[in-house]
Amino acid sequence: GVEEKEDGAGQGGRRAQPAAPLGLQVAIKRVPRNRIRHWGELPNGTIAPLEVVLLDRVSTGFPGVIQLLEWLELPNNLIMVLEHPERCQDLQHFIRARRFLSEQVARELFRQVLEAVQHCTSCGVLHRDIKPENILVDLATRQAKLIDFGCGTYLQQTVYTQFAGTPSYRPPEWTDFGWYHSEAATVWSLGILLHQMVHAEHPFRRGQNMSWGQLPLPQRLSQECQDLIRWYLSLNSLDRPSLEDLFCDPWMQDIHLP
């Protein structure tokens, strides 16, 4: 959807939660109605666009996921009012400003993204579009927030046979077989994300063939970091770690959270 960031709380319409306090900086996201393909049901029985339903599920006050403050339907548009930290930057620009992130900074932000994914899972939500542009960094607190649930869907244990998200983040099993499991596909996209954090580029952006297997990584990276990225980006989805494995990985230890 189209994103417009404004100050103010928006007015009227159906509210997901009480209106945002006056003077609070918010983001206004406007989505043309004719681009809304999937609808769902809120806990109170209201039929709403799926993105609103998913945001409502994850908006429990958890700091690592953007909070939906309210939403309203207009004749031609859906308007969502979302929290917006006063001083923030998406992760893509945050990385570019520093050329690449040190392993320490990458680790602190990355762990927060893992926790956000775990929160979404616990709420029965699959984000499906994890990438630097969809992670907001609060410059004052270094809090990372997962944003934009426009490609999201309900979490399911069975395979998915429809893809939504950014094409360059598709896991190889989707390309090869036309299906993927939620956790393995998420871990694949997290591997690309970690690579972008510490190396400032997409691992496959220059058309490297994934079937070549060996992923060249900068020598300045610790062996633990290199091993973790290669584990994430295992071509066989069964060889990839689970989210729980990731929290226990040696590289993920020694965190100083904001």
C-alpha positions as CSV (number, residue, x, y, z in Angstrom):
1,G,0.0,0.0,0.0
2,V,0.9,3.7,-0.2
3,E,2.4,5.0,2.9
4,E,1.9,8.6,4.1
5,K,3.3,9.7,7.4
6,E,1.5,12.5,9.2
7,D,1.1,14.0,12.6
8,G,-2.3,13.7,14.3
9,A,-4.7,11.0,15.2
10,G,-7.1,10.6,12.3
11,Q,-10.8,11.0,12.9
12,G,-13.9,8.9,12.9
13,G,-14.5,5.6,11.3
14,R,-14.2,2.1,12.8
15,R,-11.6,2.0,15.6
16,A,-9.5,-1.1,16.3
17,Q,-8.6,0.5,19.6
18,P,-9.2,3.8,21.3
19,A,-8.1,6.8,19.2
20,A,-4.5,7.8,19.4
21,P,-3.8,10.5,22.0
22,L,-3.8,14.0,20.5
23,G,-0.3,15.2,19.7
24,L,1.1,11.7,19.3
25,Q,3.1,11.3,16.1
26,V,1.6,8.6,14.0
27,A,1.9,7.1,10.5
28,I,-1.1,7.1,8.2
29,K,-1.2,4.2,5.7
30,R,-3.7,4.6,2.9
31,V,-4.6,1.5,0.8
32,P,-6.9,1.9,-2.2
33,R,-10.0,-0.3,-1.7
34,N,-9.6,-1.9,-5.1
35,R,-6.2,-3.3,-4.0
36,I,-7.6,-5.1,-1.0
37,R,-7.9,-8.7,-2.1
38,H,-8.2,-10.5,1.3
39,W,-10.7,-9.9,4.1
40,G,-11.0,-11.5,7.5
41,E,-13.0,-11.2,10.8
42,L,-12.0,-9.2,13.9
43,P,-12.8,-10.7,17.3
44,N,-15.9,-8.6,17.6
45,G,-17.3,-10.0,14.3
46,T,-16.5,-7.0,12.1
47,I,-15.4,-7.9,8.6
48,A,-12.1,-6.1,7.9
49,P,-9.2,-6.2,5.4
50,L,-6.9,-9.0,6.3
51,E,-4.0,-6.6,7.0
52,V,-6.2,-4.9,9.7
53,V,-7.1,-8.3,11.2
54,L,-3.5,-9.4,11.4
55,L,-2.4,-6.1,12.8
56,D,-5.2,-6.3,15.4
57,R,-3.9,-9.7,16.4
58,V,-0.2,-8.6,16.9
59,S,-1.1,-5.1,18.4
60,T,-0.9,-6.3,22.0
61,G,1.6,-3.7,23.2
62,F,4.7,-5.8,22.2
63,P,7.4,-3.2,21.4
64,G,8.9,-5.1,18.5
65,V,5.9,-4.9,16.2
66,I,4.2,-1.8,14.9
67,Q,0.9,-1.1,16.8
68,L,-2.4,-0.4,15.0
69,L,-4.0,2.5,16.8
70,E,-7.2,2.8,14.7
71,W,-8.5,2.2,11.2
72,L,-11.4,3.4,9.0
73,E,-13.0,2.7,5.7
74,L,-13.6,5.5,3.2
75,P,-15.5,5.0,-0.1
76,N,-12.3,4.5,-2.1
77,N,-9.6,3.9,0.6
78,L,-8.7,2.1,3.7
79,I,-6.9,4.2,6.3
80,M,-4.8,2.8,9.0
81,V,-3.4,4.9,11.9
82,L,-0.1,3.3,13.1
83,E,2.3,4.2,15.8
84,H,5.4,6.0,14.5
85,P,8.5,6.7,16.7
86,E,9.5,10.3,16.7
87,R,13.0,9.7,15.4
88,C,13.3,6.6,13.3
89,Q,14.7,5.2,10.1
90,D,14.0,2.0,8.2
91,L,16.8,-0.6,8.5
92,Q,17.8,-0.2,4.9
93,H,18.7,3.4,5.4
94,F,20.2,2.6,8.8
95,I,22.6,0.1,7.2
96,R,23.5,2.4,4.3
97,A,24.3,5.3,6.6
98,R,27.0,3.0,8.3
99,R,28.1,1.1,5.1
100,F,27.4,-2.1,7.1
101,L,26.6,-3.0,10.7
102,S,29.2,-4.3,13.2
103,E,28.4,-7.8,14.4
104,Q,27.5,-6.4,17.8
105,V,24.9,-3.8,16.4
106,A,23.6,-6.4,14.0
107,R,23.2,-9.0,16.7
108,E,21.2,-6.6,19.0
109,L,18.8,-5.6,16.2
110,F,18.6,-9.0,14.7
111,R,17.6,-10.6,18.0
112,Q,14.8,-8.1,18.3
113,V,13.6,-9.1,14.8
114,L,13.6,-12.8,15.9
115,E,11.6,-11.9,19.0
116,A,9.1,-10.0,16.8
117,V,8.7,-13.0,14.5
118,Q,8.2,-15.2,17.6
119,H,5.5,-12.8,18.8
120,C,3.7,-12.9,15.4
121,T,3.9,-16.7,15.5
122,S,2.4,-16.7,19.0
123,C,-0.5,-14.6,17.6
124,G,-1.1,-16.9,14.7
125,V,0.3,-14.5,12.1
126,L,2.9,-15.0,9.3
127,H,4.5,-11.8,8.1
128,R,5.9,-13.1,4.8
129,D,7.8,-9.9,3.8
130,I,10.7,-9.6,6.3
131,K,13.3,-7.3,4.7
132,P,15.3,-4.2,5.8
133,E,12.6,-1.8,4.4
134,N,10.0,-3.4,6.7
135,I,12.0,-3.0,9.9
136,L,11.9,0.4,11.6
137,V,14.7,1.4,14.0
138,D,13.9,3.9,16.7
139,L,17.1,6.1,16.7
140,A,16.6,7.1,20.3
141,T,16.3,3.7,21.8
142,R,17.6,1.3,19.1
143,Q,14.3,-0.5,19.3
144,A,13.5,-2.5,16.1
145,K,9.9,-2.7,15.0
146,L,8.5,-5.0,12.3
147,I,6.1,-3.1,10.0
148,D,3.9,-3.6,6.9
149,F,1.7,-6.7,7.2
150,G,0.3,-6.2,3.7
151,C,1.7,-9.6,2.5
152,G,0.8,-11.4,5.8
153,T,-1.5,-14.2,6.3
154,Y,-2.8,-16.6,9.0
155,L,-0.2,-19.0,10.3
156,Q,-0.7,-22.7,9.3
157,Q,1.2,-25.9,9.9
158,T,0.5,-27.3,6.4
159,V,2.4,-26.1,3.3
160,Y,1.6,-22.8,1.6
161,T,1.0,-23.0,-2.2
162,Q,0.7,-19.3,-2.8
163,F,3.5,-16.8,-2.5
164,A,3.2,-13.2,-1.2
165,G,6.2,-11.0,-0.5
166,T,9.3,-9.7,-2.3
167,P,10.4,-12.0,-5.1
168,S,14.1,-11.8,-4.3
169,Y,13.4,-13.3,-0.8
170,R,11.5,-16.4,-2.1
171,P,13.0,-19.6,-0.7
172,P,14.4,-22.1,-3.2
173,E,11.6,-24.7,-2.4
174,W,9.0,-22.2,-3.7
175,T,11.0,-21.7,-6.9
176,D,11.7,-25.5,-7.4
177,F,8.4,-27.0,-6.1
178,G,5.8,-24.3,-5.7
179,W,5.3,-24.8,-1.9
180,Y,6.9,-23.7,1.3
181,H,6.5,-24.1,5.1
182,S,6.1,-21.0,7.2
183,E,9.1,-21.4,9.5
184,A,11.6,-22.6,6.9
185,A,10.6,-19.7,4.5
186,T,10.8,-17.2,7.3
187,V,14.3,-18.5,8.3
188,W,15.4,-18.1,4.7
189,S,14.3,-14.5,4.6
190,L,16.0,-13.9,8.0
191,G,19.2,-15.3,6.6
192,I,19.1,-12.8,3.7
193,L,18.3,-10.1,6.2
194,L,21.3,-10.9,8.4
195,H,23.6,-11.0,5.4
196,Q,22.4,-7.6,4.4
197,M,23.0,-6.3,7.9
198,V,26.7,-7.4,8.1
199,H,27.6,-7.2,4.4
200,A,25.2,-4.4,3.2
201,E,24.0,-6.3,0.1
202,H,21.6,-9.1,-0.9
203,P,23.5,-12.4,-1.1
204,F,21.9,-13.3,-4.4
205,R,21.4,-9.9,-6.0
206,R,24.0,-10.2,-8.6
207,G,22.3,-13.2,-10.1
208,Q,24.5,-15.8,-8.2
209,N,22.9,-19.1,-8.8
210,M,21.8,-20.5,-5.4
211,S,22.5,-24.0,-6.5
212,W,26.3,-23.2,-6.5
213,G,25.9,-23.7,-2.8
214,Q,28.9,-22.0,-1.3
215,L,28.1,-18.4,-0.3
216,P,31.1,-16.1,-0.4
217,L,31.2,-14.0,2.8
218,P,33.7,-11.3,3.9
219,Q,36.7,-12.6,5.9
220,R,36.2,-9.9,8.5
221,L,33.1,-11.7,9.8
222,S,33.5,-14.1,12.7
223,Q,33.3,-17.8,11.9
224,E,30.2,-18.0,14.1
225,C,28.4,-15.3,12.0
226,Q,29.5,-16.9,8.7
227,D,28.3,-20.4,9.9
228,L,24.9,-18.9,11.0
229,I,24.2,-17.2,7.7
230,R,25.1,-20.3,5.7
231,W,22.8,-22.4,8.1
232,Y,19.9,-20.0,7.5
233,L,20.5,-20.2,3.7
234,S,20.6,-24.0,3.5
235,L,19.1,-24.9,0.1
236,N,17.2,-27.8,1.6
237,S,14.5,-26.4,3.9
238,L,14.9,-29.4,6.3
239,D,18.6,-28.4,6.9
240,R,17.6,-24.9,8.1
241,P,17.4,-24.1,11.8
242,S,14.2,-23.6,13.7
243,L,13.5,-20.2,15.3
244,E,14.3,-21.8,18.7
245,D,17.6,-23.1,17.3
246,L,18.5,-19.5,16.4
247,F,18.0,-18.1,19.9
248,C,20.4,-20.7,21.3
249,D,23.1,-20.2,18.6
250,P,26.5,-19.1,20.0
251,W,26.5,-16.0,17.8
252,M,23.2,-14.9,19.3
253,Q,24.5,-14.8,22.9
254,D,26.1,-11.8,24.6
255,I,23.3,-9.3,23.9
256,H,23.0,-5.8,25.2
257,L,19.4,-4.8,24.6
258,P,18.2,-1.3,24.7
